[in-house]
């Protein structure tokens, strides 16, 4: 029986690890901005640098994300 990984904060995704966005929550304007830029539930990304701010790549785009205040981006690491 395999256990699927639990979602973790995007800034904790280890460098070089792929993950899939599981949940976005926080201020609706911040969530909408991330969605407009391409970070939305189900998107696969790769961590280029963990921490805060973190740098992720998805598709042909790279983005620096600083989660502060109410904004939370949770990702499920791919095994």
C-alpha positions as CSV (number, residue, x, y, z in Angstrom):
1,X,0.0,0.0,0.0
2,X,1.5,3.3,-1.0
3,X,0.9,6.5,0.9
4,X,0.6,9.7,-1.1
5,X,2.7,12.6,0.2
6,X,1.0,15.3,2.2
7,X,0.9,18.9,0.8
8,X,3.6,21.2,2.2
9,X,4.2,24.9,1.9
10,X,5.8,25.9,-1.4
11,X,8.8,27.4,0.3
12,X,9.6,24.0,1.9
13,X,9.8,22.2,-1.5
14,X,13.4,21.1,-1.7
15,X,15.5,22.5,-4.6
16,X,15.2,20.3,-7.7
17,X,12.0,18.7,-6.5
18,X,8.9,18.6,-8.6
19,X,5.5,19.2,-7.1
20,X,1.9,19.9,-7.9
21,X,-0.1,22.9,-6.5
22,X,-2.7,21.4,-4.1
23,X,-4.2,24.5,-2.6
24,X,-4.0,28.3,-2.7
25,X,-5.5,30.3,0.1
26,X,-5.3,33.8,1.6
27,X,-6.2,37.3,0.4
28,X,-8.4,36.9,-2.7
29,X,-6.5,39.6,-4.6
30,X,-3.2,37.7,-4.0
31,X,-4.7,34.4,-5.0
32,X,-6.2,35.9,-8.1
33,X,-2.9,37.5,-9.1
34,X,-1.0,34.2,-8.8
35,X,-3.8,32.5,-10.8
36,X,-3.4,35.2,-13.5
37,X,0.3,34.5,-13.6
38,X,-0.2,30.8,-14.0
39,X,0.1,29.4,-10.4
40,X,-3.2,27.7,-9.8
41,X,-4.4,24.4,-8.4
42,X,-3.1,21.4,-10.3
43,X,-0.1,23.1,-11.9
44,X,3.1,21.1,-11.9
45,X,6.2,23.0,-10.9
46,X,9.8,22.5,-10.0
47,X,11.6,24.3,-7.1
48,X,14.8,26.1,-8.3
49,X,15.4,27.6,-4.8
50,X,13.5,26.9,-1.6
51,X,13.0,29.3,1.3
52,X,11.4,32.7,1.4
53,X,11.4,33.9,-1.2
54,X,11.4,30.8,-3.3
55,X,11.9,30.5,-7.0
56,X,9.9,28.0,-9.0
57,X,9.7,27.0,-12.7
58,X,6.5,25.9,-14.4
59,X,6.2,25.5,-18.1
60,X,8.5,28.1,-19.7
61,X,8.1,30.5,-16.8
62,X,10.1,31.2,-13.7
63,X,8.7,33.0,-10.7
64,X,9.9,34.3,-7.4
65,X,7.2,33.8,-4.7
66,X,7.3,35.4,-1.2
67,X,4.5,34.0,0.9
68,X,3.8,36.3,3.8
69,X,0.7,37.3,5.7
70,X,-2.3,35.2,4.8
71,X,-1.0,33.9,1.4
72,X,-0.5,30.1,1.5
73,X,0.6,28.0,-1.5
74,X,0.6,24.3,-0.7
75,X,2.2,21.7,-3.0
76,X,2.3,18.0,-3.1
77,X,5.8,16.7,-3.8
78,X,6.1,14.2,-6.6
79,X,7.9,11.0,-5.6
